[in-house]
Every structure is written in structure tokens, then in C-alpha cells.
Amino acid sequence: MTTPPNQLLMWALGLSAGALLIAGCETKPERLDLPAYEATAGPAAVAVYDTNKDGKISGNELVSSPAHPSSRSGVTPNTI
């Protein structure tokens, strides 16, 4: 008794897909290390840039701070 060609093709594809799935699941991604920072950096920044002493950096204080420009997109003194 012979096996039909379509059935052989399906078996071959199934085994290939199974082998790829097993091989792909064996690798683990590298662990990412957290960047080092000083715990006092946040309170120190608020102390320097909080000119109205309300406990937060907002409005003109944020615009005048050295924050990354993308963090200020769309921010004006009137929007905060």
C-alpha cells in the first residue's frame, strides 16, 4: 500500500513546522539591565526647577527644564 503524495506533503510540512516551533521556543531573550540612577535625582530636580514651590514642575518650569524635547511636545505654560 502506498501513501498519496498529498498526505506525504502534509506530514512533511507538519513535521517541519513542529521542528521550527520547538527550535524557536528554546532560546530565551537576554535579560535587560536597568540603568543606574541616583534616588535623590528626582527630588533634587524638583528643588531646582520648582520655582513657585508647589511641589511639582509645571508650566514655565517644565519649559525651562532640560527635559528631553519629546517629553514636552505640545506643552505650553497654559496647558499644564
N, C-alpha and C positions, 0 to 999 in steps of 0.2 A: 504494500500500500504506500503511495507517495503523498506528500503534503502539497497542497496547492501553493503556487508562488505567492499569492496574496497573503496567505497565512504565514509563510516564512518571512515575508517582508514585515508584517505586523509584529512578529516575535522579535526580529532584529531591531526594529525601531523601539519596541518596549524595553528590551534589554539595554540598548544604548541610552535611552532616556533615564532608566533607572541607575545606570552607572554614572551618568553625569550628575544626577541629583545627589547620589551618595558622595561622590568626589567633591561636589560643591559645598556640601554641608560639613565636611571635615575640617575646613580651615576656619580659624577664629580670627576676628579682626584684632589689630594691635590695640592695646589699652592706651587711651589718651591721658597724658598727664595734665593736671590742672596747672594753669600758670600761677606763679608765686606772686603774692601781693601782700602789702602790709595792712593789717587790720585797722590801723589808725589813719589810712589814706582818706577814707570817706569823711569821717568827722573833721579831718584837717582841711579838706576841700570846702566843706560847708563853712567852717570858721573863716576861711579866706574869702570866699565868694558870696557869702550871705551878708550883703551889706545892710539890709534892713533888719537883720537879726530875728527873722521869723522862724528859723529852724529849717529852712529849705532854700534851694537855689531855684529861682523862678524869674520870669520876665527878663528885665535887663541884666540881671545877674547871670542867667543862663547864656544870653547872647554874648556877654563879655567873658565868659569862662572859656578855657581852652578845650572844650569838649570836641569830640570828633564831629566834623560838619554834617555827616549823615544823621547824627542824633538830634540835630537842630533843624532838620528840613521842615519848613512850614511853620517854624516857631517865631513868633514876634512877641514883643513885650505885652501886646494886648491879648494874646491867645492863651496865656497861662494864668 
